[in-house]
Amino acid sequence: MKKAIIFMIVAALILTITPAVIYAAPGGKDSPANDNPQSVYLYEKMNFYDEGWDIVWDGAWGKYNFKLSETTISGPFNGHGLVPGTDYTLVEYNGWPAVTVIGRDVADEYGDVHIAGTVDVGTGGEKNGEYKRGLVLSGDLTGSNMTGWNPGAYLFEHNLIIP
């Protein structure tokens, strides 16, 4: 009888831990996070100044489920692990300092943002036909230009969008 009770307790613990691990997976795994051609993950990165740009796997992250039609992009972006009460803007990078603003939101008390927008992003950013996304501090933008640079507070794309 004791063995049966211990088995049930262990089984219950495993079942309660498993959903938390599964939920955290997109922010902590490379695959299959970027296997869907209609979504791209953005991650907190480090080592900006030595060209490392390493992903901080337990840091802030987000997923952009997009639809690209010709040069118009639309869809929802959901970011997690951000600074509560901070105003963020989702942008298409066009080569310093130019960006195209897709949308913006203030992180809620849990550090989540939810941004949706439809915008014409042209034929691509720095390189024709390649789209580079980022989540930046809204205070680092003036119109469609980056006027500040705080990469430790941003989310950067893991893969470019190449139609």
N, C-alpha and C positions, 0 to 999 in steps of 0.2 A: 504494500500500500504506500509506504514511504517513497519507494522508487517511482511510482506512478505520479505522486504529487510533485516530486522534484522534476520529473520529466515535463509535466504540464507547466510548471513555473518557468523552466528554461525555454520551452516552446513559446510561451507568452512573451518573454523578454525578447526573443529573436524576432517575433512578429511586430513588436512595437518599435524596435530599432530599425528594421529594414526600410519602412517608408521614409524615415528621415535620411537615410543614406541615399536612397533613390532620388529624393527631391534635390539633394545637394549635388548630384552627379553632373548636371550641365555646367556648373561653375568650376568643376574640378576635373573634368576629363576632356580630352581633345576629341575623341571619337566615341559615339556617333554625333556629337554636338554639331559638327560642321559638314555632315554628310548630306543634309537637305539643301538642295540648290535654291530654295525659296526662303531660307533663313540664314542669318549670320549672327555669330556670337561676338560680343564686345567684352573685353576684359580689362581689369586694372593691370598695368604693366609697370615694371621697374627698370632701372639701369638705362634711363633715357639718354644720358650724356656719354655713355661708352658704347652706344649702338647695340646694346644687348636686347633691349625691349622684351625682357622675359615676362611671361604671364605670371601674375600672382594668383595661384590656383585657389587659395582660400580667401581672396579679396573680393571686391565688388565686381559684378558682371551683369550682363544683360543680353537679351535675345531680341533680334529684329526680324519679324516675319514680314517679308516684303513682297510686293508685286512690282516688277519692272516692266513697263509697257512703253516701248520706244525709249524716250528719255524721261518719262514720268515715273516716279517711284511713290508707292503708298504702302501703308500697313502699320501695324502696331509694334511699338518697342516697349519692352518691360525690363527695367533695370532693378537690381537688388543689391543690398549691402552698401548703399550710398549714405551720405551724411544727411540725416533728417533736417528738414527745413531749408535745404539748399536748392537754389534754382538751377536747373540743368537744361541744356539745349542739345538736341540731336542734330548733327550737321553732316553734310557731304563736303569733304575737304577738296578744294580746288587748286591747291598750291598756295603757299603762304603769301599773304595773310587771308586770302579769299576763301569763303565757305558759302554753301547754300544751306539755309536754315530749313530743317524738315519740321521741327516742332519743339515745344518746351514744356516743362512741368517742374513743380516743386516736390522734392522728395517728402513723402509722408513720414509719420512718426516711426515707421519701421525701416525707413531708408529705401523705399520703393518709389519708382517713377513709372508713369504710364503715358506714353507719348504716341499720338497718331497724327499723321499728316499726309498730304498729297502735294508733291512739288515737282516741277520740271528741273532736273539736275543737269541738263545739257548732255553733252557727249562723253562726259567723264572728267575726272579731276586732273591730277598732275599729268596723267597719261591718257590719251584718248581711248575710251572704251573700258576703263577700269574705274570702279566706284569705291571710294574709301570713306567709311563711316566713322564717326566719333561722337562721344557724349562729352560735352565740355561744360564748364561753368558758364552760366549765362552772363555773369559779370565780366568775363573775358572777351565778350563780343561787343562790337559797336556796329550795328546794322549787320552787314554780311562780311565783316572783317574781324579777324582775331586781333585783339589789342592787348591781350595778356597771354601768359604761357605758364600754366600750372599743371604739368603733365601728371603729377602724383594724384591729382583730383579728377582725372579724366578716365574714360573707358575708350579703348582703342580696338579696332576690328581685328579679328583673328585671320580672316580671309577676305580678300577683295571680292567685290561683286563684278564678275566679268560675264556679260550676257552672251 
